[in-house]
Amino acid sequence: MTDLLLFSANMVFIALKSFQQRNVAHLHFWPVLPVSLLLATVEVYIIATVAVLVTGDGINWHNILSIALGGGVGCMLSMYIHSKFLGEKR
């Protein structure tokens, strides 16, 4: 269950981080503040979860794999959403 939570949390975190970078690159001012608030919330959750893992069972390779895969999926999701809703029309 922890791996699924880490996967999901990091997917959301990286998606938000990627989305924020695209907002800055394309000068979309209105979503910057709400995305920053969400970024901070998810980042604190991930740090707290990993801290519990390190003090409890310890972090292992399947935790790292869950975090890495979540990040990759989150980045691709962000690229798709940003291009679909905020990107230039072709």
C-alpha positions as CSV (number, residue, x, y, z in Angstrom):
1,M,0.0,0.0,0.0
2,T,2.9,2.4,0.8
3,D,4.3,1.9,-2.7
4,L,1.0,2.8,-4.3
5,L,0.8,5.9,-2.1
6,L,4.4,6.9,-3.0
7,F,3.7,6.3,-6.7
8,S,0.6,8.4,-6.6
9,A,2.0,11.2,-4.5
10,N,5.1,11.5,-6.7
11,M,3.1,11.3,-9.9
12,V,1.0,14.3,-8.7
13,F,4.1,16.1,-7.4
14,I,6.0,15.8,-10.7
15,A,2.9,16.5,-12.7
16,L,2.4,19.8,-10.8
17,K,6.1,20.6,-11.0
18,S,6.1,20.1,-14.8
19,F,2.9,22.0,-15.2
20,Q,4.4,24.9,-13.2
21,Q,7.5,24.9,-15.4
22,R,5.3,25.1,-18.5
23,N,3.2,27.9,-16.9
24,V,6.4,29.9,-16.4
25,A,7.8,29.2,-19.9
26,H,4.5,30.3,-21.5
27,L,3.8,33.2,-19.1
28,H,0.6,31.8,-17.8
29,F,0.3,33.9,-14.6
30,W,-3.1,32.8,-13.2
31,P,-2.3,29.2,-12.3
32,V,1.1,29.8,-10.7
33,L,-0.1,30.5,-7.1
34,P,-2.6,27.6,-6.8
35,V,-0.1,25.2,-8.3
36,S,2.6,26.4,-5.8
37,L,0.2,25.7,-3.0
38,L,-0.5,22.2,-4.2
39,L,3.2,21.6,-4.8
40,A,4.0,22.4,-1.2
41,T,1.2,20.2,0.1
42,V,2.3,17.1,-1.9
43,E,6.0,17.7,-1.2
44,V,5.5,17.8,2.5
45,Y,3.4,14.6,2.3
46,I,6.2,12.8,0.4
47,I,8.9,14.0,2.8
48,A,6.8,12.9,5.8
49,T,6.1,9.5,4.2
50,V,9.7,8.8,3.3
51,A,10.8,9.9,6.8
52,V,8.4,7.3,8.4
53,L,9.8,4.6,6.0
54,V,13.4,5.4,6.9
55,T,12.7,5.3,10.6
56,G,10.4,2.3,10.4
57,D,11.1,-0.4,7.8
58,G,13.7,1.5,5.9
59,I,13.4,2.5,2.3
60,N,14.0,-0.2,-0.3
61,W,14.2,-0.6,-4.1
62,H,10.5,-1.1,-4.6
63,N,9.9,2.2,-2.9
64,I,12.4,3.9,-5.1
65,L,10.9,2.3,-8.2
66,S,7.4,3.4,-7.2
67,I,8.6,7.0,-6.7
68,A,10.6,7.0,-10.0
69,L,7.7,5.5,-12.1
70,G,5.2,7.9,-10.5
71,G,7.5,10.9,-11.4
72,G,7.7,9.7,-15.1
73,V,4.0,9.2,-15.4
74,G,3.3,12.5,-13.7
75,C,5.6,14.4,-16.1
76,M,4.0,12.8,-19.2
77,L,0.5,13.5,-17.8
78,S,1.4,17.2,-17.2
79,M,2.8,17.6,-20.7
80,Y,-0.5,16.1,-22.1
81,I,-2.8,18.2,-19.9
82,H,-0.9,21.5,-20.5
83,S,-0.7,21.0,-24.3
84,K,-4.4,20.0,-24.4
85,F,-5.8,22.9,-22.3
86,L,-3.2,25.7,-22.3
87,G,-1.0,25.0,-25.3
88,E,-1.1,26.7,-28.6
89,K,-3.9,25.8,-30.9
90,R,-2.7,24.0,-34.1
